[in-house]
Amino acid sequence: MAETVAPAVAEPARPGSTRRERTGWYFYDWANSAFQTTVITVFLGPFLTTVTELAAGCELGADSCHGYVHPLGIRVAAGSYYPYLISLSVFLTVFVLPVIGAIADRSTHKKRLLAAAAFTGAGATIAFAFVTGERYLLGGALFLIANISFGAAVVVYNSFLPQLGGPDDRDAISSRGWAIGYLGGGLLLALNLVAVSMLSEEGNPQRTLDLARWSIVSAGVWWAAFTLLPLRWLREHPTAAALHGGGNVLTDGFKQLGRTLREIKAYPLTLFFLLAFLVYNDGIQTVITLASQYGTEELKLEQSTLIVTILLVQFLAFGGALALGALARRIGAWKTVLLSLVLWTAVIIAAFRLPAEAPLPFMVLGGCIGLVLGGSQALSRSLFSQLIPTGKEGEYYGFYEISDKGTSWLGPLAFGLVFQLTASYRVGLVSLLIFFVLGFALLAAVPIRRAIVAAGNTPPRVL
């Protein structure tokens, strides 16, 4: 295939990033991982499902419920409401995130964009304090606001990565960011574990529901508070378009996005990588997002077991992210991500065979997830940074984020549809295998070094 390379926009010389600046960048991962871990991975699925079941007429604490709710007049199984919300959130982000990225590339104040998105998401998360009784619609609306804002903030945050280090440094920088994030998310989760263990009461499901709600609120507070550090330590790195634009940032952002959509065909290999990432990351995000729902509804595990398991995942993922980052320095990020997808396939097969009401096997499997989770995500992020034309980091990370950090839609949609048809979470889990198998095949087909050169960048020494 003949590849056309669009001419790169001349960029102003940038001073090298400082250690303090990189530390500030790492700390946004520390700040927002509380939302990913405490809210998305552990508490929100079971909490919102329980609230929805109450609205469907089910009794609090019942072993099973097959009731229905009717948001906007649509008949939805209570167990499918949360997966459908995830799918709806990504449908909305398709229109929001690329625009946010284009605006970030045209703005000389990216930190203000980061602040606006992060504080909006944190505020919506804190507002879960008002999701009581049968207010499943309020919970759904707040989740959509928080999750879309989360994605928008990550678009701006990721766009700093190419400006923090050269081609041979980004795998390590990205891996450290993910590792620090897992420590932050794990620490808040540990605090919530202590609270749930000390304050829960046997035979009192209302107390458990209340503790879940306040744990979600705590993640919003954490997210907002620690976002202050990157806002203080990061420096602005405006693009040439931002420095010489001179127009309205919002309207110029929309115009630039339109030009990029027309010109993106000049980078077919970047698009092919993005397709591969879209597929396999859908699988990863669905496992992360629906693991707690699978554990409570199918495996009948206690909330405390789920929290301990996710806490184990967090701290093992810290080491796993650094270990796979070190492996990438030896064999390359591309090969390391491919290896991680083989391990993810094994995880899905093992999860399908897990016995119900057996905490130990679930925890062991969680430990295996932790070892591959951080590395596969961190290295995908740094690998994509090599495929972005200079000056368009925000826009391209907008497309990237559509499939990242809990905004995936194909996996949750498949999971929700299979459950609605079969009433079996295990069968829904099996449907995720295709995402890892197909994602591996697509990523293996990307000529990664040629793709980096085609984007106008210098490849790292090892790929």
C-alpha positions as CSV (number, residue, x, y, z in Angstrom):
1,M,0.0,0.0,0.0
2,A,1.4,3.4,-1.0
3,E,1.4,5.7,2.0
4,T,1.0,9.5,1.8
5,V,2.6,11.5,4.5
6,A,1.2,14.9,5.2
7,P,3.7,17.6,5.9
8,A,4.3,18.3,9.5
9,V,3.5,21.7,11.0
10,A,6.7,23.4,12.2
11,E,6.8,23.3,16.0
12,P,8.5,25.8,18.3
13,A,11.5,24.6,20.1
14,R,10.6,23.3,23.5
15,P,12.7,23.1,26.6
16,G,13.2,19.6,28.0
17,S,10.7,18.5,30.6
18,T,11.8,18.7,34.2
19,R,11.5,16.0,36.9
20,R,9.0,18.2,38.7
21,E,6.8,18.5,35.6
22,R,6.9,14.7,35.0
23,T,6.0,14.1,38.6
24,G,3.0,16.5,38.3
25,W,1.9,14.5,35.2
26,Y,2.2,11.2,37.1
27,F,0.1,12.6,39.9
28,Y,-2.9,13.2,37.7
29,D,-2.9,9.4,37.2
30,W,-2.8,9.2,41.1
31,A,-5.8,11.6,41.2
32,N,-8.1,10.1,38.6
33,S,-7.4,6.4,39.3
34,A,-9.6,6.7,42.4
35,F,-12.6,7.1,40.0
36,Q,-11.5,4.2,37.9
37,T,-10.9,1.9,40.8
38,T,-13.3,2.8,43.6
39,V,-16.2,3.9,41.4
40,I,-16.0,2.0,38.0
41,T,-14.3,-1.2,39.1
42,V,-15.7,-1.9,42.5
43,F,-18.7,0.1,43.8
44,L,-20.7,1.6,41.0
45,G,-21.8,-1.5,39.2
46,P,-23.3,-3.3,42.2
47,F,-24.5,-0.1,43.7
48,L,-26.4,1.2,40.7
49,T,-27.6,-2.3,39.9
50,T,-29.1,-2.6,43.4
51,V,-30.7,0.9,43.1
52,T,-32.2,-0.1,39.7
53,E,-33.5,-3.4,41.1
54,L,-35.2,-1.5,43.9
55,A,-36.9,0.7,41.2
56,A,-37.9,-2.5,39.4
57,G,-39.8,-3.7,42.5
58,C,-37.2,-6.2,43.8
59,E,-36.6,-6.6,47.5
60,L,-33.3,-5.2,48.9
61,G,-30.9,-8.1,49.6
62,A,-32.7,-10.6,47.4
63,D,-30.5,-13.4,46.0
64,S,-31.8,-12.8,42.4
65,C,-33.9,-10.3,40.6
66,H,-35.3,-10.4,37.0
67,G,-37.3,-7.2,37.2
68,Y,-37.4,-4.4,34.6
69,V,-37.2,-0.6,34.6
70,H,-38.4,1.7,31.8
71,P,-36.1,4.7,31.4
72,L,-37.5,7.0,28.7
73,G,-40.2,4.3,28.1
74,I,-37.6,1.6,27.1
75,R,-38.0,-1.8,28.7
76,V,-34.6,-2.7,30.3
77,A,-33.6,-5.6,32.5
78,A,-32.3,-4.3,35.8
79,G,-29.1,-6.3,35.4
80,S,-28.5,-4.7,32.0
81,Y,-29.0,-1.1,32.9
82,Y,-25.4,-0.4,34.0
83,P,-23.8,-2.1,30.9
84,Y,-26.2,-0.1,28.7
85,L,-25.2,3.1,30.4
86,I,-21.5,2.4,29.6
87,S,-22.4,1.9,26.0
88,L,-24.4,5.1,26.0
89,S,-21.5,7.1,27.5
90,V,-19.2,6.0,24.7
91,F,-21.8,6.9,22.1
92,L,-21.8,10.4,23.6
93,T,-18.0,10.6,23.9
94,V,-17.7,9.9,20.1
95,F,-18.9,13.5,19.7
96,V,-17.2,15.1,22.7
97,L,-13.6,13.8,23.0
98,P,-12.2,14.5,19.6
99,V,-13.5,18.0,19.8
100,I,-11.9,18.4,23.3
101,G,-8.6,17.2,21.8
102,A,-8.8,19.6,18.9
103,I,-9.5,22.5,21.3
104,A,-6.6,21.4,23.5
105,D,-4.2,21.5,20.4
106,R,-5.4,25.1,19.6
107,S,-5.3,26.3,23.2
108,T,-2.4,28.0,25.0
109,H,-4.0,27.0,28.3
110,K,-4.4,23.2,28.3
111,K,-4.2,23.1,32.1
112,R,-7.4,25.1,32.3
113,L,-9.1,22.5,30.1
114,L,-7.7,19.7,32.3
115,A,-9.1,21.5,35.4
116,A,-12.5,22.1,33.9
117,A,-13.0,18.5,32.9
118,A,-11.5,17.0,36.1
119,F,-13.5,19.2,38.4
120,T,-16.8,18.6,36.5
121,G,-16.2,14.8,36.7
122,A,-15.3,15.0,40.4
123,G,-18.3,17.1,41.2
124,A,-20.7,14.7,39.5
125,T,-19.1,11.8,41.5
126,I,-19.5,13.7,44.7
127,A,-23.2,14.3,43.8
128,F,-23.8,10.5,44.2
129,A,-24.4,11.4,47.8
130,F,-28.0,12.2,46.6
131,V,-28.6,8.9,44.8
132,T,-30.8,7.2,47.4
133,G,-33.8,5.0,47.4
134,E,-34.9,4.2,43.8
135,R,-33.2,7.2,42.1
136,Y,-31.6,5.1,39.4
137,L,-32.2,7.8,36.7
138,L,-30.2,10.3,38.8
139,G,-27.5,7.8,39.2
140,G,-27.4,7.1,35.5
141,A,-27.2,10.8,34.6
142,L,-24.4,11.5,37.1
143,F,-22.5,8.5,35.8
144,L,-22.7,9.8,32.2
145,I,-21.5,13.3,33.2
146,A,-18.6,11.9,35.4
147,N,-17.5,9.3,32.8
148,I,-17.5,11.7,29.9
149,S,-15.7,14.3,31.9
150,F,-13.2,11.6,33.0
151,G,-12.5,10.8,29.4
152,A,-12.2,14.5,28.4
153,A,-9.7,15.1,31.2
154,V,-7.6,12.1,30.1
155,V,-7.5,13.3,26.5
156,V,-5.9,16.6,27.7
157,Y,-3.7,14.7,30.1
158,N,-2.4,12.2,27.6
159,S,-1.6,15.0,25.1
160,F,1.2,16.1,27.4
161,L,3.0,12.7,27.0
162,P,4.8,13.4,23.7
163,Q,6.1,16.6,25.2
164,L,7.6,15.0,28.3
165,G,10.2,12.7,26.6
166,G,11.7,11.4,23.4
167,P,10.8,8.2,21.5
168,D,13.0,6.0,23.8
169,D,11.7,7.6,27.0
170,R,7.9,7.4,26.6
171,D,7.4,3.8,27.5
172,A,9.1,4.3,30.8
173,I,7.3,7.6,31.5
174,S,3.9,6.1,30.6
175,S,4.6,3.0,32.7
176,R,5.5,5.1,35.7
177,G,2.3,7.1,35.3
178,W,0.2,4.0,35.3
179,A,2.1,2.5,38.2
180,I,1.7,5.7,40.3
181,G,-2.0,5.7,39.4
182,Y,-2.5,2.1,40.7
183,L,-0.8,3.1,44.0
184,G,-3.2,6.1,44.4
185,G,-6.3,4.1,43.4
186,G,-5.2,1.2,45.7
187,L,-4.6,3.5,48.7
188,L,-8.1,5.0,48.5
189,L,-9.6,1.6,48.0
190,A,-7.7,0.3,51.1
191,L,-9.3,3.1,53.1
192,N,-12.7,2.2,51.8
193,L,-12.0,-1.4,52.6
194,V,-11.3,-0.5,56.2
195,A,-14.5,1.6,56.4
196,V,-16.7,-1.2,54.9
197,S,-15.2,-3.8,57.2
198,M,-15.6,-1.7,60.3
199,L,-19.0,-0.2,59.6
200,S,-21.0,-2.9,57.8
201,E,-23.6,-4.9,59.8
202,E,-24.5,-8.5,59.2
203,G,-28.0,-8.8,57.7
204,N,-28.3,-5.1,57.0
205,P,-28.1,-4.6,53.2
206,Q,-29.1,-0.9,53.6
207,R,-26.0,-0.2,55.5
208,T,-23.9,-1.9,52.8
209,L,-25.6,0.2,50.1
210,D,-25.0,3.4,52.1
211,L,-21.3,2.5,52.5
212,A,-21.0,1.9,48.8
213,R,-22.5,5.3,48.1
214,W,-20.2,7.2,50.4
215,S,-17.2,5.3,49.0
216,I,-18.2,6.6,45.5
217,V,-18.4,10.1,47.0
218,S,-14.9,9.8,48.5
219,A,-13.4,9.1,45.1
220,G,-14.8,12.4,43.8
221,V,-13.2,14.2,46.7
222,W,-9.9,12.5,46.1
223,W,-10.0,13.2,42.4
224,A,-10.6,16.9,42.9
225,A,-8.0,17.3,45.7
226,F,-5.1,15.7,44.0
227,T,-5.8,17.3,40.6
228,L,-4.4,20.5,42.2
229,L,-0.8,19.0,42.1
230,P,-0.6,18.5,38.3
231,L,-2.3,21.9,37.7
232,R,0.5,23.5,39.7
233,W,3.5,21.5,38.4
234,L,2.8,20.9,34.7
235,R,3.9,23.5,32.2
236,E,2.1,24.6,29.1
237,H,3.6,23.3,25.8
238,P,1.5,25.2,23.2
239,T,1.6,23.9,19.6
240,A,2.5,26.2,16.6
241,A,-1.2,26.3,15.7
242,A,-2.0,27.5,19.3
243,L,0.6,30.2,19.3
244,H,-0.3,31.6,15.8
245,G,-4.0,30.8,15.7
246,G,-5.3,34.2,16.9
247,G,-9.0,33.2,16.6
248,N,-11.6,31.7,18.8
249,V,-10.3,28.5,20.4
250,L,-13.7,26.7,20.3
251,T,-14.6,27.5,16.7
252,D,-11.0,26.9,15.5
253,G,-11.0,23.6,17.3
254,F,-14.1,22.5,15.4
255,K,-12.6,23.6,12.1
256,Q,-9.3,21.9,12.9
257,L,-11.1,18.7,13.8
258,G,-12.9,18.8,10.4
259,R,-9.6,19.2,8.6
260,T,-8.1,16.3,10.5
261,L,-11.0,14.0,9.7
262,R,-10.4,14.8,6.0
263,E,-6.6,14.4,6.2
264,I,-6.5,11.4,8.5
265,K,-6.5,9.0,5.5
266,A,-2.9,10.1,5.0
267,Y,-2.0,7.9,8.1
268,P,-3.7,4.6,7.3
269,L,-1.3,2.6,9.6
270,T,-2.1,4.9,12.5
271,L,-5.8,4.2,11.9
272,F,-5.1,0.5,11.7
273,F,-3.4,0.5,15.1
274,L,-6.3,2.5,16.5
275,L,-8.7,-0.2,15.2
276,A,-6.7,-2.9,16.9
277,F,-6.6,-0.9,20.1
278,L,-10.3,-0.3,19.9
279,V,-11.0,-4.0,19.7
280,Y,-8.6,-5.4,22.4
281,N,-9.1,-2.5,24.8
282,D,-12.9,-3.0,24.6
283,G,-12.2,-6.4,26.1
284,I,-9.9,-5.1,28.8
285,Q,-12.3,-2.3,29.8
286,T,-15.3,-4.6,29.9
287,V,-13.4,-6.9,32.3
288,I,-12.4,-4.0,34.5
289,T,-15.9,-2.4,34.4
290,L,-18.0,-5.5,35.0
291,A,-15.8,-7.6,37.2
292,S,-17.5,-6.6,40.4
293,Q,-21.0,-7.2,38.9
294,Y,-19.9,-10.6,37.8
295,G,-18.5,-11.4,41.2
296,T,-21.6,-10.3,43.1
297,E,-24.4,-11.5,40.7
298,E,-22.9,-14.7,39.3
299,L,-20.3,-15.9,41.8
300,K,-22.3,-14.7,44.9
301,L,-19.2,-13.1,46.5
302,E,-19.3,-10.6,49.4
303,Q,-18.5,-7.0,48.7
304,S,-15.5,-7.2,51.0
305,T,-14.1,-10.1,48.9
306,L,-14.4,-7.9,45.8
307,I,-12.7,-5.0,47.4
308,V,-9.8,-7.1,48.7
309,T,-9.4,-8.6,45.2
310,I,-9.4,-5.3,43.5
311,L,-7.0,-3.9,46.1
312,L,-4.7,-6.9,45.3
313,V,-5.0,-6.1,41.6
314,Q,-4.0,-2.5,42.2
315,F,-0.8,-3.2,44.1
316,L,0.3,-6.0,41.8
317,A,-0.5,-3.8,38.8
318,F,2.0,-1.3,40.2
319,G,4.7,-3.9,39.9
320,G,3.3,-5.3,36.7
321,A,3.3,-2.0,34.9
322,L,7.0,-1.4,35.8
323,A,7.9,-5.0,35.0
324,L,6.3,-4.9,31.5
325,G,7.8,-1.5,31.0
326,A,11.2,-3.1,31.7
327,L,10.4,-6.0,29.3
328,A,9.5,-3.4,26.6
329,R,13.0,-1.9,26.9
330,R,14.4,-5.4,26.0
331,I,11.9,-6.7,23.4
332,G,9.9,-3.6,22.4
333,A,6.5,-2.3,23.4
334,W,4.7,-3.8,20.4
335,K,5.8,-7.4,21.2
336,T,5.1,-6.9,24.9
337,V,1.5,-5.8,24.3
338,L,1.0,-8.8,22.0
339,L,2.2,-11.1,24.8
340,S,-0.1,-9.4,27.3
341,L,-3.1,-10.1,25.0
342,V,-2.3,-13.9,25.1
343,L,-2.3,-13.6,28.9
344,W,-5.7,-11.8,28.8
345,T,-7.2,-14.6,26.8
346,A,-6.1,-17.1,29.4
347,V,-7.7,-14.9,32.1
348,I,-11.1,-14.9,30.4
349,I,-11.0,-18.7,30.1
350,A,-10.1,-19.1,33.8
351,A,-12.8,-16.6,34.8
352,F,-15.5,-18.6,33.1
353,R,-14.5,-21.7,35.1
354,L,-14.4,-20.0,38.5
355,P,-16.7,-21.7,41.0
356,A,-19.4,-19.7,42.8
357,E,-19.0,-18.7,46.5
358,A,-15.2,-19.4,46.4
359,P,-13.2,-16.3,47.3
360,L,-9.7,-17.7,47.0
361,P,-9.8,-18.7,43.2
362,F,-11.3,-15.3,42.5
363,M,-8.5,-13.5,44.3
364,V,-5.8,-15.6,42.5
365,L,-7.3,-14.7,39.2
366,G,-7.4,-11.0,40.3
367,G,-3.6,-11.3,41.0
368,C,-3.0,-12.6,37.4
369,I,-5.0,-9.7,36.0
370,G,-2.9,-7.2,38.0
371,L,0.3,-8.5,36.5
372,V,-0.8,-7.8,32.9
373,L,-3.3,-4.9,33.4
374,G,-1.1,-1.9,33.9
375,G,1.6,-2.9,31.3
376,S,-0.9,-3.5,28.5
377,Q,-2.5,-0.1,29.0
378,A,0.6,1.9,29.6
379,L,2.5,0.5,26.7
380,S,-0.5,0.9,24.3
381,R,-0.6,4.6,25.3
382,S,3.1,5.2,24.7
383,L,3.1,3.2,21.5
384,F,0.3,5.3,20.2
385,S,2.2,8.5,21.0
386,Q,4.7,7.4,18.4
387,L,2.0,7.3,15.7
388,I,0.7,10.9,16.2
389,P,1.6,13.6,13.7
390,T,3.4,16.5,15.5
391,G,1.1,19.2,16.8
392,K,-2.1,17.0,16.8
393,E,-1.6,15.1,20.1
394,G,-4.9,16.2,21.6
395,E,-7.0,15.4,18.6
396,Y,-5.5,11.9,18.1
397,Y,-5.7,11.1,21.8
398,G,-9.4,12.2,21.6
399,F,-10.0,9.3,19.2
400,Y,-7.8,7.1,21.3
401,E,-9.8,7.9,24.5
402,I,-13.1,6.9,22.9
403,S,-12.0,3.3,23.6
404,D,-10.1,3.8,26.8
405,K,-10.7,4.1,30.6
406,G,-14.1,2.7,31.0
407,T,-15.7,4.3,27.9
408,S,-15.7,1.2,25.7
409,W,-19.0,0.2,24.2
410,L,-18.8,-3.0,22.1
411,G,-17.8,-5.2,25.1
412,P,-20.4,-4.0,27.6
413,L,-23.1,-4.0,24.8
414,A,-22.3,-7.6,23.9
415,F,-22.2,-8.5,27.6
416,G,-25.6,-6.8,28.3
417,L,-27.3,-8.3,25.3
418,V,-26.1,-11.8,26.0
419,F,-27.3,-11.5,29.6
420,Q,-30.7,-10.2,28.6
421,L,-31.0,-13.2,26.2
422,T,-29.6,-15.9,28.4
423,A,-29.8,-14.5,32.0
424,S,-26.3,-15.9,32.4
425,Y,-23.3,-13.8,33.3
426,R,-20.9,-16.7,32.4
427,V,-22.2,-16.8,28.9
428,G,-21.8,-13.1,28.6
429,L,-18.2,-13.4,29.8
430,V,-17.4,-15.9,27.0
431,S,-18.5,-13.3,24.4
432,L,-15.4,-11.2,25.4
433,L,-12.9,-13.8,24.0
434,I,-13.4,-12.5,20.5
435,F,-12.1,-9.1,21.5
436,F,-8.7,-10.4,22.6
437,V,-8.3,-12.9,19.8
438,L,-9.3,-10.4,17.1
439,G,-7.3,-7.6,18.7
440,F,-4.2,-9.7,18.8
441,A,-4.5,-10.6,15.1
442,L,-5.1,-6.9,14.1
443,L,-2.2,-5.6,16.3
444,A,0.2,-8.3,14.9
445,A,-0.6,-7.2,11.4
446,V,0.5,-3.6,12.0
447,P,4.0,-2.9,10.6
448,I,4.8,-0.7,13.6
449,R,8.1,0.8,12.6
450,R,6.8,1.8,9.1
451,A,3.7,3.3,10.8
452,I,5.9,5.5,13.0
453,V,7.9,6.7,10.1
454,A,4.8,7.4,8.1
455,A,3.5,9.7,10.9
456,G,6.7,11.7,10.5
457,N,8.3,10.5,13.8
458,T,11.6,8.8,14.7
459,P,11.1,5.2,15.8
460,P,12.6,4.1,19.2
461,R,15.6,1.8,19.0
462,V,13.6,-1.3,20.1
463,L,10.0,-2.0,19.1
